[in-house]
Amino acid sequence: MDVPPQFEVLLFDYSGSTTEPYVVVHGVQCRVLAGVTECKGEIYSALARHLQQRGTVPPFVGLIDDDVVLSVSGINYALHLGNCLEWSSFSPALSHDSIYTHRWSLRQPSRLYHATDWVEVMMPVYRGDLFMAGAPYYEGNVSSWGIDKYLMPTLQQLMGMQRTAIVDAVMAAHTRPVTSGMKVYRNGLTAAQERERMKQLCLEMLAERQPALLGSSWFQRIFKQRHSRTLGQRLLLGLGRPIRRWLERST
């Protein structure tokens, strides 16, 4: 809270214990939603229902995890850039000492932003109408796996809203390891199974609404190409890190 937010702040209490509709944090009044959830997919659903009931949707909707360190001034600037550059979805860049899965999400020095096909659920920002277009598909997805990699880029293609970016000018840190992939949720599915189910749903959506995309380079990048390292690649990377640190100290 380094500067006043130029956006509405909504806090989600996933313990479900908060009864007051508003709290004041550092002098800023924040709307509170509360519900007992297992993972972030349920927060997507709860936020979409809240906005539907409210009847108004803001120009952008961001969902920032509780283990992300990010300044309000950074969010203000990212929203300004998103508006000026007409992005449909974007995310701040991650610091290189963050816990991360995808290297393309890391900050690239001396750049304002770099284009990408999709942004992770860790701290995405979506155009309001894009976020609400996903509302029917959030329901039943507990983990949020598949929403970022498959659902949102599919909707962006179908809606003509392809501009997606990592904002290098705004850096955040992710501080906690990802554990959602190890659980079986109340719907009886793991995160990986939910991701696969979302993938199939998106393939059906594309086949029905825009089958020409099934042979595109975009389809190859989203649905065929690997987006994370293999076990062997992770082992080699782990071996290389101490060598790199030793070289850095010796020069």
Phi and psi in degrees as a GROMACS rama.xvg file:
@    title "Ramachandran Plot"
@    xaxis  label "Phi"
@    yaxis  label "Psi"
@TYPE xy
-85.2486  -21.7419  ASP-2
-143.007  164.463  VAL-3
-63.0507  136.663  PRO-4
-71.439  136.648  PRO-5
-96.9175  37.983  GLN-6
-158.035  164.194  PHE-7
-79.4454  135.019  GLU-8
-103.487  124.41  VAL-9
-123.439  125.819  LEU-10
-103.68  140.661  LEU-11
-112.191  120.013  PHE-12
-94.3662  100.712  ASP-13
-81.6822  2.88261  TYR-14
-84.2329  -19.5126  SER-15
76.4188  11.9799  GLY-16
-90.7335  -20.0046  SER-17
-73.5228  132.012  THR-18
-109.263  -20.036  THR-19
-78.2203  136.552  GLU-20
-74.8316  -17.2584  PRO-21
-138.461  148.034  TYR-22
-133.17  158.337  VAL-23
-108.5  123.307  VAL-24
-120.817  115.783  VAL-25
51.2155  41.3438  HIS-26
81.7194  1.37595  GLY-27
-106.595  125.704  VAL-28
-77.3495  126.737  GLN-29
-120.848  129.557  CYS-30
-69.241  143.221  ARG-31
-121.883  129.534  VAL-32
-109.073  141.325  LEU-33
-133.986  138.562  ALA-34
-172.742  146.93  GLY-35
-78.7482  114.604  VAL-36
-125.119  161.024  THR-37
-100.042  -31.2366  GLU-38
-163.471  -175.793  CYS-39
-72.4772  -24.0421  LYS-40
-56.5377  -35.2984  GLY-41
-71.2401  -25.9072  GLU-42
-72.8628  -38.7899  ILE-43
-54.1603  -48.7088  TYR-44
-62.8552  -44.9963  SER-45
-64.6725  -40.4928  ALA-46
-67.6159  -41.3219  LEU-47
-62.5267  -41.7624  ALA-48
-64.4872  -40.4781  ARG-49
-60.5069  -45.6261  HIS-50
-68.2428  -35.9702  LEU-51
-63.3313  -43.5732  GLN-52
-67.6139  -35.6852  GLN-53
-69.3167  -31.9033  ARG-54
88.3868  -3.78083  GLY-55
-131.934  143.578  THR-56
-122.662  129.757  VAL-57
-70.0948  163.436  PRO-58
-57.5047  -37.5597  PRO-59
-129.402  149.459  PHE-60
-128.312  122.226  VAL-61
-116.719  144.059  GLY-62
-127.787  99.9793  LEU-63
-104.665  126.512  ILE-64
-66.3626  160.965  ASP-65
-78.9854  -5.79568  ASP-66
-109.753  23.4327  ASP-67
-107.031  130.806  VAL-68
-99.3828  116.162  VAL-69
-153.566  136.849  LEU-70
-85.0515  153.006  SER-71
-63.3267  -39.1945  VAL-72
-60.8338  -36.0154  SER-73
-65.1278  -41.9207  GLY-74
-64.769  -43.9339  ILE-75
-55.014  -46.5778  ASN-76
-67.9663  -41.344  TYR-77
-61.8152  -41.1472  ALA-78
-64.9467  -38.7583  LEU-79
-61.4191  -46.1731  HIS-80
-65.3664  -40.892  LEU-81
-59.3998  -38.0953  GLY-82
-71.6009  -45.645  ASN-83
-65.9141  -40.8795  CYS-84
-96.4943  3.80921  LEU-85
56.7701  45.4514  GLU-86
-75.517  146.416  TRP-87
-93.1397  -30.3544  SER-88
-150.417  148.761  SER-89
-161.953  171.211  PHE-90
-153.303  143.733  SER-91
-57.6933  154.263  PRO-92
-78.2851  152.279  ALA-93
-91.4489  143.161  LEU-94
-66.8285  154.042  SER-95
-72.5315  -13.4267  HIS-96
-95.876  9.9353  ASP-97
-76.2873  160.633  SER-98
-81.8693  121.506  ILE-99
-142.643  160.646  TYR-100
-106.871  -40.2867  THR-101
-114.262  121.616  HIS-102
-64.5861  -27.9119  ARG-103
-68.4117  -10.324  TRP-104
-85.5488  -6.38874  SER-105
-78.4609  153.321  LEU-106
-65.0801  134.224  ARG-107
-104.545  115.448  GLN-108
-59.6109  151.297  PRO-109
64.2355  24.0472  SER-110
-125.406  149.248  ARG-111
-77.4312  -42.6037  LEU-112
-162.881  166.175  TYR-113
-135.28  142.651  HIS-114
-72.9122  150.118  ALA-115
-150.527  169.306  THR-116
-86.6054  -26.3888  ASP-117
-161.06  161.005  TRP-118
-122.322  148.6  VAL-119
-69.611  163.16  GLU-120
-75.928  -3.18887  VAL-121
-58.1331  -45.1734  MET-122
-157.689  53.5772  MET-123
-77.3149  153.968  PRO-124
-125.552  129.494  VAL-125
-122.724  150.373  TYR-126
-55.2974  141.863  ARG-127
-57.826  -43.1947  GLY-128
-69.8433  -30.4639  ASP-129
-67.1649  -45.68  LEU-130
-58.9492  -43.6747  PHE-131
-71.5309  -27.5948  MET-132
-63.5067  -25.7317  ALA-133
-84.1131  -7.8897  GLY-134
-52.1967  -45.6734  ALA-135
-63.2312  -23.4539  PRO-136
-93.4534  -15.4221  TYR-137
-70.5828  -33.9895  TYR-138
-58.9781  130.576  GLU-139
89.868  -11.8564  GLY-140
-95.9624  107.798  ASN-141
-82.0211  -44.1876  VAL-142
-79.2317  -26.1992  SER-143
82.4799  -4.92334  SER-144
-63.9525  133.274  TRP-145
96.2812  -23.7664  GLY-146
-65.9807  -45.1878  ILE-147
-75.2401  -47.4549  ASP-148
-77.8517  -31.1822  LYS-149
-116.786  -53.1577  TYR-150
-64.8921  -54.3996  LEU-151
-65.0431  -44.8239  MET-152
-64.1464  -32.4591  PRO-153
-65.2206  -47.2129  THR-154
-62.0861  -38.3875  LEU-155
-61.9408  -41.333  GLN-156
-64.8772  -44.5065  GLN-157
-68.4341  -28.5747  LEU-158
-96.8817  0.0244324  MET-159
67.9338  37.6161  GLY-160
-126.267  61.7284  MET-161
-85.2059  -7.61595  GLN-162
-75.1938  112.162  ARG-163
-133.101  140.773  THR-164
-148.082  152.247  ALA-165
-98.9255  126.202  ILE-166
-90.5922  98.3484  VAL-167
-68.6668  -24.6879  ASP-168
-72.4933  -11.5135  ALA-169
-127.626  116.984  VAL-170
-110.595  139.338  MET-171
-126.753  165.261  ALA-172
-122.364  135.574  ALA-173
-105.987  122.973  HIS-174
-108.707  -9.28366  THR-175
-125.995  138.764  ARG-176
-61.9194  149.584  PRO-177
-77.3022  127.588  VAL-178
-122.741  -5.83377  THR-179
-63.6629  -23.1063  SER-180
-72.635  -10.3882  GLY-181
-95.3555  -3.10086  MET-182
-103.868  153.542  LYS-183
-105.516  120.516  VAL-184
-86.8212  175.693  TYR-185
-62.0668  -19.1735  ARG-186
-85.0828  3.65094  ASN-187
83.7235  5.56315  GLY-188
-112.649  150.889  LEU-189
-86.1652  170.228  THR-190
-61.1886  -40.3922  ALA-191
-63.468  -38.2209  ALA-192
-68.8077  -36.7361  GLN-193
-65.4201  -39.769  GLU-194
-62.0806  -42.2438  ARG-195
-66.3024  -39.0388  GLU-196
-64.1357  -41.4081  ARG-197
-65.2649  -38.0972  MET-198
-58.9626  -46.874  LYS-199
-64.5825  -39.2124  GLN-200
-60.7872  -42.9501  LEU-201
-68.5036  -37.4814  CYS-202
-61.7052  -41.4539  LEU-203
-65.217  -40.1641  GLU-204
-62.3148  -43.3813  MET-205
-66.924  -43.4252  LEU-206
-61.194  -34.3247  ALA-207
-81.2899  -40.4212  GLU-208
-101.832  -30.2008  ARG-209
-154.252  70.4025  GLN-210
-62.4048  -21.9907  PRO-211
-61.4072  -25.4341  ALA-212
-68.7963  -20.5761  LEU-213
-65.0169  -18.6738  LEU-214
-108.151  11.7156  GLY-215
-86.3017  164.256  SER-216
-66.0646  -33.5747  SER-217
-59.4259  -45.0009  TRP-218
-60.9736  -41.4155  PHE-219
-60.7793  -43.9676  GLN-220
-67.1953  -39.7113  ARG-221
-81.7157  -45.8872  ILE-222
-102.551  -14.663  PHE-223
-114.687  -41.1045  LYS-224
-73.1609  142.807  GLN-225
-69.8547  143.216  ARG-226
-118.377  5.71466  HIS-227
-142.31  160.552  SER-228
-75.3937  149.924  ARG-229
-73.7102  169.583  THR-230
-59.1089  -42.5521  LEU-231
-63.1688  -40.7701  GLY-232
-65.0967  -37.889  GLN-233
-66.6809  -38.1798  ARG-234
-64.9811  -44.1401  LEU-235
-63.4441  -39.4042  LEU-236
-63.6885  -40.6162  LEU-237
-62.9995  -37.4872  GLY-238
-70.0596  -33.4867  LEU-239
-75.2622  -25.5994  GLY-240
-61.7425  -48.8925  ARG-241
-63.4221  -31.7428  PRO-242
-66.2362  -43.8718  ILE-243
-62.6929  -42.337  ARG-244
-63.3943  -39.3059  ARG-245
-63.9242  -41.1542  TRP-246
-65.0443  -39.9723  LEU-247
-63.9331  -37.9759  GLU-248
-72.0074  -25.5537  ARG-249
-91.5947  -0.890021  SER-250
